[in-house]
Amino acid sequence: MPAVVWLLGTSGVGKSTAGYRLLAELADRGVVAAFVDADQLRLAAGVRASETRLVATGLRALVPGYREAGARLLIVAGLADDREHLARLLPGVPRERVLACHLHADAEVLRARIRQRAWLAEQAELAVDYAAAIDPSLADLRVDTSGLTPDEVSRRLATAALAHVERAATAADHEPAGPAATDPPVGVVLVTGPGGVGSSTVGFQTFMRLANEGSGVAYLDAHQLGFVGADPRGRQLAPLRARNARAVIGALAAHGARTVIVTADIATVREFGGSVREGLDVATFVLRAAPRTLAARIRRRARGDGPPIAGDHRRGLAGRALDESIAASVDEAARLDEDLPGAHPLCTDDIDPADLAAWIAERTGRAPR
């Protein structure tokens, strides 16, 4: 296992934003790092594992790919209550290889941030309560984010992370075992399309629909599994994203997942389809939309509608930058192949994402009765 920086804290402190920006900060200082939000590894229902176990096995599955990509440091944003909980999230990893960074903020600041983002604002008080319950002895470093910008937070973290990498280089390394082999067949539902079309929204709603059935189902956003180095959204990382998605699917299957919904960009889907192994039954759905629809959806993302997503390069865009993002998506849609091998094209114009999710769920054979 590479050296680990674990960013802990409640909702609203900016863990994911700090972790994502820390990649570029460290790259500028000569250290290649990988980043993953632990929330991306625990989205499963009807499986034989706790959320803690899902995160632990998911991280083990990701490490070999991150290593091959040159990462010397693994940054994880996730909840951790105390030392015992952190040890279960990183089983077998020596404590000296882990730097626990507690990001915190004043209660009123937390409330204001959560309400401002207009997503699950009703959970503001739960976030404040959880912040008070975190064991302060867990942290090696505490950063009060109340009056800091995201860039200021990442710069403070980078100084501590660099020192940690140097210390960890002298400590015994630890290579975690990979996920257990997958014996039962696994159904993989790939949902893709041009940027901004709504793949993540439709994919996640498909997962939620199947989860309500109570059967073994999980959700992965492949883009969130390939953040490495100074250009974590680059197309050159598509092979890593595909490899990591397959690895985590294996870990989920070992815990009883029989269907895994995966949202991914077109390049990653092509990589994934080019190296499918036995035991994976893959169905691919390509979402399409007219230019006007893409423009409207990207503008909503820019305004902050929908859940906050680590590395969301559209959130907050305005003016020329927003126009360029829309143009890039429209161009990608125009260059999109008519179909990927065996893919199902879906026009999404004027269609509610919930209806698209229901349609996909029905055609995977696992829709609720």
Residue, then its C-alpha position, 0 to 999 in steps of 0.5 A: m500500500p502506498a503511503v495514505v493520507w486519510l481526509l476525515g470530517t463531516s459533510g460540508v468541510g470540503k473533504s472531496t474538494a480538498g482531496y481532488r485539488l491536492l493532486a495538482e498541488l502535489a504534482d506541482r511539487g513532484v509527487v504523483a498521488a491518487f485520490v478516491d472518495a470512500d463514498q464511491l466504494r460503499l454504494a451497494a444493497g443486498v450484499r454480504a458486507s458492511e460499508t466499512r468492509l466494502v470500502a476496505t476491499g474496494l481500496r485494496a482492489l484499487v491499489p495495484g492500478y494506482r501503483e502502475a500509474g506511478a502513485r506514491l501516495l493514496i489520498v482518501a476522503g472518508l468518514a472515520d470515527d476513531r482509531e479502531h474504525l480507521a484500522r478496519l478501513l485500512p486492514g494490515v496497513p501500519r499506522e505510521r504509513v497513514l496520515a489522518c487529517h481532520l478537516h473541521a469547521d465552525a457549526e454555523v459555517l457547516r450549516a451555511r455550506i450545506r444549505q448553500r449547495a442545495w443538496l440534502a440541505e435537511q441533513a445540516e444538523l446531522a453533519v454538525d452532530y457527527a462533527a462533534a462525535i469524531d474522536p479528536s485523538l484520531a487526527d495527526l493533523r487538524v485543519d480548520t476550514s472555516g475561513l479558508t478557500p479550497d486552494e488554501v486548504s489543499r496547500r496546507l495539506a500538501t505540506a503535511a502530505l509531502a513530509h508524510v511521503e518522505r517518512a513513509a518511504t523509510a517505513a515497511d511497505h505493505e502490499p494488500a491482497g487483491p479481491a477474492a476471485t469472482d465465481p458467480p456471474v456478474g451482470v454489469v450495466l454500463v451507462t455512458g454518453p457525451g459529457g453532461v448528458g446525465s449518465s451519472t444521474v440515470g445510472f444512480q437512479t437505476f441503482m436505486r431502483l434495483a436496490n429497492e428490490g433488495s437484491g445484490v446490486a452496486y453502483l460505481d462511477a468509473h471516473q471517480l476511480g481514476f483520479v491520478g496525477a496532475d491531469p486526473r480527468g485526462r483521456q489518457l487515464a481511460p485504461l486505468r479507469a476501466r481496470n479499476a472498475r473491473a477490479v472493484i466489480g470483482a470485490l463487490a461480486a465477492h461480497g454478493a453483488r450480482t448486478v453492478i451499475v457503472t457510469a463512465d465516459i465513452a473512452t473508458v467504456r471502450e477500454f472496458g469492453g475491449s478486455v471483458r473477462e469471463g463471468l461478466d455479462v455486460a449491457t451498454f446503454v448510450l445516452r444521447a441528447a440534442p444540443r439544446t438539451l445538453a446546453a440546458r443540463i450543463r447550465r444546471r450543473a454549473r449553477g450547482d444543481g444536483p449532488p456535489i461530485a469530486g472533480d466536477h469541472r462544470r460546477g461554477l462555470a460561467g461566461r466563456a468557460l461555460d460556453e466552451s464546456i457546452a461546445a465541447s459536449v455538443d462536439e463529443a455528441a456529434r462525433l459519437d459512434e453510432d453504436l458501441p458493440g452491442a450498445h443500446p442507444l437512448c434518446t434522453d430529450d424531454i425524458d425524466p431520468a427516473d423513466l430512463a432508469a426504469w427502462i434500463a432496469e427492466r431490460t437488465g431483468r432485475a426491475p422491481r415487480 
